[in-house]
Amino acid sequence: MINFDEEIKKFKPCLEIEDTEDSVYNYDSKDISDILQEILKEMKNTN
């Protein structure tokens, strides 16, 4: 049988996962509405 208290004591978080998680959450991706807004802004500035 698994002793959960003992297993939790042995647990060490994986640093690679934390680094990856930070990278994913900090990535500023653009969706289609952001791209369309930029295009509209550029079109207004050229006129």
N, C-alpha and C positions, 0 to 999 in steps of 0.2 A: 504494500500500500504506500502511496506517496505521502510524505510528511511535508505539507505545504509550508509550515513555518521554517523548516530547514532549507527548503528550496528557495524561499524568499531571502533568507540570509546569504545564500550563495549567489544570488542574482547580481549581475554587473551589467549596467546598460552598455549597449554598443555605441561607441562614439561616431562611427560611420553613419549610422542611421540618424543620429541627431544632426550631424553636419548636412546630410542630404535633406532632412526635413527643413532646416533653416534655408537652404538654397531654394527649395521648392516654394516655400512661403514668401521669400523675399523677391522672387522673380516677378517682374512687372510685365505681364503679358498683355497684349492688346487684343481686344475682341473687335468684331466688325463695326460696332458702333463707334469705338475710338478711332478706327481708321477712317470711317466716313466723316467724322467731325474734323479730323485733320485735313482731309481733302476739301471739305467745305471752307475751312479757314484759308487754305491756300488759294482757292478759287476767288474768295472775297478779296484777298490781298493783291491778286493779279489784275483785278478790275479797277 
